[in-house]
Amino acid sequence: MDLERTFGSLRAGVLYMLCGIGGNLLSACFLFNQIQAGASGAIFGQVGLMLIDVFVNWKTIRRPVCNLVVVLVVIVISVISGMMPGVDNFAHVGGLVVGIVGGLAFLPHLLKGQGATARKIVVAITFPLLIAMFGGLFYLFYGYVAKGNNIDCEWCEQINCAEALLGEKWCSGNAL
Protein backbone atom coordinates (compact mmCIF):
# COMPACT_ATOMS: atom_id res chain seq x y z
CA MET A 1 0.00 0.00 0.00
CA ASP A 2 2.89 2.36 0.73
CA LEU A 3 4.27 1.75 -2.76
CA GLU A 4 0.90 2.50 -4.29
CA ARG A 5 0.42 5.64 -2.19
CA THR A 6 3.91 6.91 -2.96
CA PHE A 7 4.13 6.18 -6.68
CA GLY A 8 0.50 5.81 -7.75
CA SER A 9 -1.66 2.82 -8.56
CA LEU A 10 -0.69 2.67 -12.23
CA ARG A 11 3.08 2.54 -11.72
CA ALA A 12 2.82 0.19 -8.74
CA GLY A 13 0.46 -2.08 -10.68
CA VAL A 14 2.63 -2.13 -13.81
CA LEU A 15 5.71 -2.94 -11.76
CA TYR A 16 3.88 -5.68 -9.86
CA MET A 17 2.71 -7.28 -13.13
CA LEU A 18 6.15 -7.01 -14.73
CA CYS A 19 7.77 -8.71 -11.74
CA GLY A 20 5.23 -11.53 -11.90
CA ILE A 21 5.64 -11.99 -15.65
CA GLY A 22 9.45 -11.85 -15.43
CA GLY A 23 9.56 -14.35 -12.58
CA ASN A 24 7.16 -16.74 -14.28
CA LEU A 25 9.01 -16.47 -17.59
CA LEU A 26 12.30 -17.37 -15.93
CA SER A 27 10.57 -20.26 -14.22
CA ALA A 28 9.04 -21.45 -17.48
CA CYS A 29 12.46 -21.43 -19.13
CA PHE A 30 14.15 -23.56 -16.47
CA LEU A 31 11.26 -25.62 -15.07
CA PHE A 32 9.72 -26.37 -18.44
CA ASN A 33 8.43 -29.81 -17.38
CA GLN A 34 6.54 -28.50 -14.35
CA ILE A 35 3.40 -26.48 -14.00
CA GLN A 36 4.02 -23.53 -11.71
CA ALA A 37 1.58 -20.83 -10.67
CA GLY A 38 1.56 -18.11 -8.11
CA ALA A 39 2.40 -14.55 -7.29
CA SER A 40 5.74 -15.16 -5.59
CA GLY A 41 7.69 -13.55 -8.44
CA ALA A 42 5.57 -10.41 -8.24
CA ILE A 43 5.79 -10.30 -4.45
CA PHE A 44 9.53 -10.91 -4.50
CA GLY A 45 9.80 -8.06 -7.00
CA GLN A 46 8.41 -5.79 -4.30
CA VAL A 47 11.17 -7.05 -1.99
CA GLY A 48 13.69 -6.10 -4.68
CA LEU A 49 12.13 -2.66 -4.80
CA MET A 50 12.46 -2.36 -1.02
CA LEU A 51 16.12 -3.34 -1.32
CA ILE A 52 16.96 -0.61 -3.81
CA ASP A 53 14.88 1.86 -1.82
CA VAL A 54 17.13 1.27 1.20
CA PHE A 55 20.32 1.71 -0.82
CA VAL A 56 19.18 4.71 -2.84
CA ASN A 57 17.65 6.58 0.08
CA TRP A 58 20.17 5.52 2.74
CA LYS A 59 20.65 9.05 4.08
CA THR A 60 16.96 9.87 4.33
CA ILE A 61 15.74 6.64 5.98
CA ARG A 62 15.50 6.75 9.77
CA ARG A 63 17.23 3.43 10.51
CA PRO A 64 18.79 2.26 7.24
CA VAL A 65 20.89 -0.55 8.73
CA CYS A 66 17.86 -2.06 10.44
CA ASN A 67 15.82 -1.79 7.22
CA LEU A 68 18.62 -3.35 5.20
CA VAL A 69 18.96 -6.26 7.64
CA VAL A 70 15.21 -6.92 7.53
CA VAL A 71 15.13 -6.92 3.71
CA LEU A 72 18.21 -9.17 3.48
CA VAL A 73 16.73 -11.62 6.01
CA VAL A 74 13.52 -11.77 3.96
CA ILE A 75 15.56 -12.44 0.81
CA VAL A 76 17.67 -15.15 2.45
CA ILE A 77 14.66 -16.91 4.00
CA SER A 78 12.76 -16.74 0.70
CA VAL A 79 15.66 -18.11 -1.32
CA ILE A 80 16.26 -20.93 1.16
CA SER A 81 12.55 -21.79 1.24
CA GLY A 82 12.63 -21.72 -2.56
CA MET A 83 14.94 -24.73 -2.47
CA MET A 84 12.21 -26.89 -0.97
CA PRO A 85 10.08 -29.16 -3.15
CA GLY A 86 7.09 -27.43 -4.68
CA VAL A 87 8.50 -23.91 -4.28
CA ASP A 88 9.79 -22.08 -7.32
CA ASN A 89 13.06 -20.24 -6.71
CA PHE A 90 13.37 -19.25 -10.36
CA ALA A 91 10.23 -17.12 -9.96
CA HIS A 92 11.72 -15.60 -6.79
CA VAL A 93 15.01 -14.71 -8.48
CA GLY A 94 13.32 -13.47 -11.66
CA GLY A 95 10.90 -11.29 -9.72
CA LEU A 96 13.70 -9.90 -7.56
CA VAL A 97 15.81 -8.89 -10.54
CA VAL A 98 12.84 -7.37 -12.41
CA GLY A 99 11.85 -5.54 -9.20
CA ILE A 100 15.28 -3.98 -8.86
CA VAL A 101 15.72 -3.00 -12.51
CA GLY A 102 12.05 -2.15 -13.07
CA GLY A 103 11.89 -0.10 -9.91
CA LEU A 104 14.74 2.08 -11.12
CA ALA A 105 13.22 2.30 -14.61
CA PHE A 106 9.59 3.03 -13.68
CA LEU A 107 9.96 4.84 -10.38
CA PRO A 108 12.47 7.64 -10.95
CA HIS A 109 11.00 9.44 -7.91
CA LEU A 110 12.58 6.65 -5.89
CA LEU A 111 15.78 8.62 -6.40
CA LYS A 112 14.31 11.64 -4.61
CA GLY A 113 17.63 12.71 -3.08
CA GLN A 114 19.36 12.73 -6.45
CA GLY A 115 19.32 15.46 -9.09
CA ALA A 116 17.18 15.39 -12.21
CA THR A 117 20.18 14.50 -14.36
CA ALA A 118 21.04 11.49 -12.21
CA ARG A 119 17.43 10.27 -12.41
CA LYS A 120 17.45 10.62 -16.20
CA ILE A 121 20.70 8.69 -16.48
CA VAL A 122 19.40 5.86 -14.27
CA VAL A 123 16.18 5.61 -16.31
CA ALA A 124 18.16 5.78 -19.58
CA ILE A 125 20.21 2.78 -18.45
CA THR A 126 17.62 0.66 -16.67
CA PHE A 127 14.68 1.00 -19.06
CA PRO A 128 16.57 -0.47 -22.06
CA LEU A 129 18.05 -3.09 -19.71
CA LEU A 130 14.54 -4.08 -18.62
CA ILE A 131 13.41 -4.34 -22.25
CA ALA A 132 16.49 -6.44 -23.08
CA MET A 133 15.82 -8.74 -20.11
CA PHE A 134 12.23 -9.36 -21.22
CA GLY A 135 13.29 -9.72 -24.85
CA GLY A 136 15.88 -12.31 -23.83
CA LEU A 137 13.41 -14.22 -21.66
CA PHE A 138 10.72 -14.24 -24.36
CA TYR A 139 13.25 -15.35 -26.97
CA LEU A 140 14.64 -18.04 -24.68
CA PHE A 141 11.18 -19.39 -23.95
CA TYR A 142 9.43 -19.07 -27.31
CA GLY A 143 12.46 -19.42 -29.54
CA TYR A 144 14.15 -22.26 -27.71
CA VAL A 145 12.29 -24.00 -24.86
CA ALA A 146 8.83 -24.00 -26.49
CA LYS A 147 10.34 -25.77 -29.50
CA GLY A 148 11.25 -28.75 -27.33
CA ASN A 149 14.83 -27.81 -26.51
CA ASN A 150 16.14 -28.14 -22.99
CA ILE A 151 18.40 -25.58 -21.39
CA ASP A 152 21.58 -27.47 -20.56
CA CYS A 153 22.80 -25.80 -17.39
CA GLU A 154 24.49 -27.95 -14.77
CA TRP A 155 24.61 -25.39 -11.95
CA CYS A 156 21.10 -23.96 -12.57
CA GLU A 157 19.58 -26.94 -10.77
CA GLN A 158 21.23 -25.71 -7.56
CA ILE A 159 18.99 -22.62 -7.61
CA ASN A 160 15.86 -24.69 -7.10
CA CYS A 161 17.14 -27.63 -5.05
CA ALA A 162 18.55 -27.88 -1.53
CA GLU A 163 21.36 -30.20 -2.58
CA ALA A 164 23.71 -27.25 -2.15
CA LEU A 165 22.65 -26.93 1.49
CA LEU A 166 22.16 -30.54 2.52
CA GLY A 167 24.74 -32.34 0.43
CA GLU A 168 22.18 -34.72 -1.05
CA LYS A 169 19.45 -34.31 -3.61
CA TRP A 170 16.15 -34.46 -1.78
CA CYS A 171 14.00 -32.51 -4.18
CA SER A 172 14.28 -34.58 -7.33
CA GLY A 173 10.84 -33.30 -8.33
CA ASN A 174 12.48 -29.95 -8.97
CA ALA A 175 15.25 -31.40 -11.13
CA LEU A 176 15.86 -29.75 -14.47
C-alpha positions as CSV (number, residue, x, y, z in Angstrom):
1,M,0.0,0.0,0.0
2,D,2.9,2.4,0.7
3,L,4.3,1.8,-2.8
4,E,0.9,2.5,-4.3
5,R,0.4,5.6,-2.2
6,T,3.9,6.9,-3.0
7,F,4.1,6.2,-6.7
8,G,0.5,5.8,-7.7
9,S,-1.7,2.8,-8.6
10,L,-0.7,2.7,-12.2
11,R,3.1,2.5,-11.7
12,A,2.8,0.2,-8.7
13,G,0.5,-2.1,-10.7
14,V,2.6,-2.1,-13.8
15,L,5.7,-2.9,-11.8
16,Y,3.9,-5.7,-9.9
17,M,2.7,-7.3,-13.1
18,L,6.2,-7.0,-14.7
19,C,7.8,-8.7,-11.7
20,G,5.2,-11.5,-11.9
21,I,5.6,-12.0,-15.6
22,G,9.4,-11.9,-15.4
23,G,9.6,-14.4,-12.6
24,N,7.2,-16.7,-14.3
25,L,9.0,-16.5,-17.6
26,L,12.3,-17.4,-15.9
27,S,10.6,-20.3,-14.2
28,A,9.0,-21.4,-17.5
29,C,12.5,-21.4,-19.1
30,F,14.1,-23.6,-16.5
31,L,11.3,-25.6,-15.1
32,F,9.7,-26.4,-18.4
33,N,8.4,-29.8,-17.4
34,Q,6.5,-28.5,-14.4
35,I,3.4,-26.5,-14.0
36,Q,4.0,-23.5,-11.7
37,A,1.6,-20.8,-10.7
38,G,1.6,-18.1,-8.1
39,A,2.4,-14.5,-7.3
40,S,5.7,-15.2,-5.6
41,G,7.7,-13.6,-8.4
42,A,5.6,-10.4,-8.2
43,I,5.8,-10.3,-4.5
44,F,9.5,-10.9,-4.5
45,G,9.8,-8.1,-7.0
46,Q,8.4,-5.8,-4.3
47,V,11.2,-7.1,-2.0
48,G,13.7,-6.1,-4.7
49,L,12.1,-2.7,-4.8
50,M,12.5,-2.4,-1.0
51,L,16.1,-3.3,-1.3
52,I,17.0,-0.6,-3.8
53,D,14.9,1.9,-1.8
54,V,17.1,1.3,1.2
55,F,20.3,1.7,-0.8
56,V,19.2,4.7,-2.8
57,N,17.7,6.6,0.1
58,W,20.2,5.5,2.7
59,K,20.7,9.1,4.1
60,T,17.0,9.9,4.3
61,I,15.7,6.6,6.0
62,R,15.5,6.7,9.8
63,R,17.2,3.4,10.5
64,P,18.8,2.3,7.2
65,V,20.9,-0.5,8.7
66,C,17.9,-2.1,10.4
67,N,15.8,-1.8,7.2
68,L,18.6,-3.4,5.2
69,V,19.0,-6.3,7.6
70,V,15.2,-6.9,7.5
71,V,15.1,-6.9,3.7
72,L,18.2,-9.2,3.5
73,V,16.7,-11.6,6.0
74,V,13.5,-11.8,4.0
75,I,15.6,-12.4,0.8
76,V,17.7,-15.2,2.5
77,I,14.7,-16.9,4.0
78,S,12.8,-16.7,0.7
79,V,15.7,-18.1,-1.3
80,I,16.3,-20.9,1.2
81,S,12.5,-21.8,1.2
82,G,12.6,-21.7,-2.6
83,M,14.9,-24.7,-2.5
84,M,12.2,-26.9,-1.0
85,P,10.1,-29.2,-3.1
86,G,7.1,-27.4,-4.7
87,V,8.5,-23.9,-4.3
88,D,9.8,-22.1,-7.3
89,N,13.1,-20.2,-6.7
90,F,13.4,-19.3,-10.4
91,A,10.2,-17.1,-10.0
92,H,11.7,-15.6,-6.8
93,V,15.0,-14.7,-8.5
94,G,13.3,-13.5,-11.7
95,G,10.9,-11.3,-9.7
96,L,13.7,-9.9,-7.6
97,V,15.8,-8.9,-10.5
98,V,12.8,-7.4,-12.4
99,G,11.8,-5.5,-9.2
100,I,15.3,-4.0,-8.9
101,V,15.7,-3.0,-12.5
102,G,12.1,-2.2,-13.1
103,G,11.9,-0.1,-9.9
104,L,14.7,2.1,-11.1
105,A,13.2,2.3,-14.6
106,F,9.6,3.0,-13.7
107,L,10.0,4.8,-10.4
108,P,12.5,7.6,-10.9
109,H,11.0,9.4,-7.9
110,L,12.6,6.6,-5.9
111,L,15.8,8.6,-6.4
112,K,14.3,11.6,-4.6
113,G,17.6,12.7,-3.1
114,Q,19.4,12.7,-6.4
115,G,19.3,15.5,-9.1
116,A,17.2,15.4,-12.2
117,T,20.2,14.5,-14.4
118,A,21.0,11.5,-12.2
119,R,17.4,10.3,-12.4
120,K,17.4,10.6,-16.2
121,I,20.7,8.7,-16.5
122,V,19.4,5.9,-14.3
123,V,16.2,5.6,-16.3
124,A,18.2,5.8,-19.6
125,I,20.2,2.8,-18.5
126,T,17.6,0.7,-16.7
127,F,14.7,1.0,-19.1
128,P,16.6,-0.5,-22.1
129,L,18.0,-3.1,-19.7
130,L,14.5,-4.1,-18.6
131,I,13.4,-4.3,-22.2
132,A,16.5,-6.4,-23.1
133,M,15.8,-8.7,-20.1
134,F,12.2,-9.4,-21.2
135,G,13.3,-9.7,-24.8
136,G,15.9,-12.3,-23.8
137,L,13.4,-14.2,-21.7
138,F,10.7,-14.2,-24.4
139,Y,13.3,-15.3,-27.0
140,L,14.6,-18.0,-24.7
141,F,11.2,-19.4,-24.0
142,Y,9.4,-19.1,-27.3
143,G,12.5,-19.4,-29.5
144,Y,14.1,-22.3,-27.7
145,V,12.3,-24.0,-24.9
146,A,8.8,-24.0,-26.5
147,K,10.3,-25.8,-29.5
148,G,11.2,-28.7,-27.3
149,N,14.8,-27.8,-26.5
150,N,16.1,-28.1,-23.0
151,I,18.4,-25.6,-21.4
152,D,21.6,-27.5,-20.6
153,C,22.8,-25.8,-17.4
154,E,24.5,-28.0,-14.8
155,W,24.6,-25.4,-12.0
156,C,21.1,-24.0,-12.6
157,E,19.6,-26.9,-10.8
158,Q,21.2,-25.7,-7.6
159,I,19.0,-22.6,-7.6
160,N,15.9,-24.7,-7.1
161,C,17.1,-27.6,-5.0
162,A,18.5,-27.9,-1.5
163,E,21.4,-30.2,-2.6
164,A,23.7,-27.2,-2.1
165,L,22.7,-26.9,1.5
166,L,22.2,-30.5,2.5
167,G,24.7,-32.3,0.4
168,E,22.2,-34.7,-1.0
169,K,19.5,-34.3,-3.6
170,W,16.1,-34.5,-1.8
171,C,14.0,-32.5,-4.2
172,S,14.3,-34.6,-7.3
173,G,10.8,-33.3,-8.3
174,N,12.5,-30.0,-9.0
175,A,15.3,-31.4,-11.1
176,L,15.9,-29.8,-14.5
